[in-house]
Amino acid sequence: MKYFKPLCIASVLLTLTTSQVWSQLPAVVSSPDEHIKVHIQLEDQKPVYAVKLDGVDFLEDSPLGLKTSIGDFSEGLSFAAQSRATIAETYELKKAKVSHVEYQANELIVKFVNANQDTLAVQLRVSNSDVAFAYKLTAKERNTKVKILEEVTGFNLPDDATSFITPQALPMTGWEQTKPSYEEEYTFDEALGTESQYGVGYTFPGLFKNEEKGWILISETNVDGSYPGSRLGESDKYGLFPLAFPQEGENNGLGDAFAAMAMPAQTPWRTITVGKTLKPIVETTASFDLVEQRYAPSQEYQMGRATWSWIVWQDNSINYEDQIEYIDLAAALNFEYVLIDNWWDARIGRDKIEELVKYANSKDVDVVLWYNSNGFWSNAPQTPQDFMNTAYKRQKEMAWLKEIGVKGLKVDFFGGDKQMTMQLYEDILNDANTYGLAITFHGCTIPRGWEKMYPNYVTSEAVRASENLIFTQYALDKHAYYSTILPFTRNPIGAMDFAPVFLNKRLSRDQKGGTVRKTTDAFELATAVLYFSPIQHFGLTPNNLEEQPEFVLDFLREVPTVWDETVYVGGEPGDYAAIARRKGDTWYLAVTNGEQAKKTLELDLPMFKGIEATLIYDAKDKTAAQKTVKVKKNGKLKIDVLAEGGALLISK
């Protein structure tokens, strides 16, 4: 696994109003194109904000503020000052859905004081698609530390909005008490005020439909070891979702659920993406616009594709001979990596792992190894464990991994969002960079700007991922449907290690037992592009080399995993998804049909207009077929997809 190092090439901050201070509220800040407006004011000495898109309410008056160990900054406040600035920043990414970003936003900072004359500053930034805000807390008298006990932050959706959100799990539940791990199912067009499945709210990101007026995506970014990860609490009947901190019982009750910070205290950014269509949701870069790289990369990290025996062949494949097969499969497909999963220390052994690394390297394949994140905050028994959670053990282990030539780690079973856990993520990443190791997280939280913050961060699961396709027929039956949910919910905010592309008809080693796949082969190939992850761990098996036509194998040999551009083409949750991505001069369009009925889609494809392209499509028997098509000069193209089918269009 390897990466992109985010390069901030140019950053310009221009303060427009250095001397002018407004003495009245409400204050209004608009997007550069004037379509989005954010109002902030005091109501009964309580700060509130609201968001409008072209004059239409997308968030109604919503609370702001903090409750802390040095005072209450949610009520009894007075306006102190405000200032404005224009933000213009250009930066480059190497392991993201885009490679070049020109971020422009208008900034408003409003300062409030409490009875002690301590100051809460609300920093707002508004771009042409995103609203973001964060708090900065300063004390009048000397104060070096503070506990943020509660955020009063809320998101007040219009009453008739509906939700596409995934519930927060209860702590120490699920398989071997490993939850929460962001692996629950999503609501679908659910009325606000409906109690969540477990009664403790929902995880970020949250997607909402504002009737037929547009869409809203709410999340957060710039979370590191100085703050816990947050979530949406239960909404009231009017659609007000409070921001909530982790549950006390997460990580077996270890660590505090609040934030403990040095003063002055700066919180993470809360992000709100709004649009009349899902285009701004799919294309948002809010997760990266508001963060800075934390440390320099120790080397150039390489992204790419990986084979992975465990996903279909499961635990019994963790042996020397089967790993040789999967290394050979990776080499045959020109993949960069092989992932060797849990139990490798017990079932293969460290000496044999060294041999496997040497063998893989002789085939121009690098090795990623699995680790348990802990040994005491869940009952997950898989080894190796008790290495990643202790600094001296972790560093010694990583030194050995570097010595034998391992390039990346997959670290699993975190089970919480407390500040203690966020610090562990950061510590693992920081130490791994010292030893040239790239990091994938599983059984984990969502990334919060981490692709840019940490040069050796690769991807996170934090989704009901493809392992469930193996575990239950129910999950596999919902596979196509979820392909129309995840591109508009989980994936827009960051890398998502779903681990796609299954070409076996039954998801088992011998294909005589196991779950039965209903999706077409073209659908499966499309998910390689539809789902974004800088390293894609594919669900392929060695027999696919003999069973699939050469054009399918050639696609797998060439498909990128990081992109220069990403464009929403069409689709909505529950219907279909169509997303185009560009690498260099080549465009890839991925289409999946989430419904159990065939359909013909007429798509507007300006990036393909007037050119010949390769179409991988559904044959009648659900295998993949290929042909050349000519896209009209107006960019229109009709594509037929079978029930639970898909297509890929690739420019020549």
Secondary structure, DSSP 8 states (H G I E B T S, - for coil): ------EEEEEEEE-S-SS-----S-EEEE-TTSSEEEEEEEETTEEEEEEEETTEEEEEEEE--EEETTEEESSS-EEEEEEEEEEEEEEE-SSSS-SEEEEEEEEEEEEEE-TT--EEEEEEEE-SSEEEEEEEEE-SS---EEEEEEE--EEE--TT-EEE--B---TT-SGGG---SS------SEETT---SSSS-B-S-EEEE-TTS-EEEEEEE---TTS---EE----TT-EEEEE---TTGGGG-S-SSEEEESSEE--EEEEEEESSSHHHHH--HHHHT----S--SS----EEEEETHHHH-GGG-SHHHHHHHHHHHHHTT-SEEEE-TTHHHHT-HHHHHHHHHHHHHTT-EEEEEEES-SSSS----SS-SSTTSHHHHHHHHHHHHHHT--EEEEE-----SHHHHHHHHHHHHHHHHTT-EEEE-S----SSHHHH-TTEEEE--SS-THHHHH-HHHHHTHHHHTTTGGGTTGGGS----------SBSSSSSSSS-B--S-HHHHHHHHHHS--SEEE----TTHHHHS-HHHHHHHHH--SS-SEEEEEEEETTTEEEEEEEETTEEEEEEEE-SSS-EEEEEE-GGGTT-EEEEEEE-TTSSEEEEEEE--TT-EEEEEE-TT-EEEEEE-
